[in-house]
């Protein structure tokens, strides 16, 4: 965050609250969106891994129906589903990042 931007807001008579909400958060929003995108993708990966240890979801499907029953197409389809979900989330995050930048 450029300190000159904060100084400019102060010189226009902005209050501390206005500086925080209208200057600092507005400037930090692309980074916040980027962090949220990364967090959501990480959570998706963690839930898939948790499914392997019994939490359900795509990880459980891949393990029970794919690995334990030797059904390779099920494993392939679940991996493709996870890749598609990650790409959709990343694409939305990139679009929002570019719009806010």
N, C-alpha and C positions, 0 to 999 in steps of 0.2 A: 504494500500500500504506500503510495507516494505521500510523503508528509506535506508536500506543497498543495495537494488537493485538500487536505484537512485545513491547512492555513487559509486557503481560498474560501472554504466554507465558513471559517471563523470570521474572516474579513467581511463576508456578506451578512453577518449577524446570526448565523445558525446556532441554535442551542446544542448542548451536548447530545440530547436525544435525537435531534435532527441529523447531527453529524453521524451518529451511530447507525440510524436506520436508513437515511437517505444517501449517505456517502459511503461509509465503510461496508455495510452489508451489500449494497448494490455493486460495489467493486469486487467483493469477495465471492459473489454468487457463482461465477463460473468454476472456481475452485471447490466450492461447496458441492455443486452438482457433480463434479468429477469425483469427489470423495464418496458421495452417496452411491454413484454408479459402481465404483470399485467395491464398496461395502455390500451392495446387493448381490453382485456377482460372487463375492466371497461367501456370503450366506448361502447362496444356491449350491455352491460346492460343498460347504459344510453339511447341508441337509442331505445331499447325495451320499456323503461319507457316513452320516449318522444313520441313514437307511440301511447300510451294510451291517451295522451292529444292532439292528432291531427297531429303529424308529419309524420304519415305513417309508413310503415315497419311491422315487425312481431308483435309489440305491438298493432298496429292498427288492424291487422287481428284478433288477439286473442280477442280484445275488441268488434269489430263490428260484426264479423261473429260468434265468439264463445260465448261471454258473453251476448250480447244484443239479439242474436237470439236463445239463449239456445242450442247451438250446442257444446256439451262437447267434441266430438272428435277433433274439430278444436282447442280448447284450448290445449288439450293434445298434438296434433301434433306440434303446435307452441312451446310449452315448450320443447318437445323432440328435435325440430330443434335447439333451443337455446342451449340446453345442448350439443348436438353434435358439434355445432360450437365452444363452449367454450372448449370442450375436444380436438378438433383438434388444436385450437390455443395454448392451454396449452401443448399439446404433441409436437408440433413444437418448442415451446419455450424451453421445457425441453431437446429436442434433441440438439438444438443449444447450450444451456448452457453446456451440458455435453461435446460436442465437443470442446468448447472453454476453458473449465476448465482444 
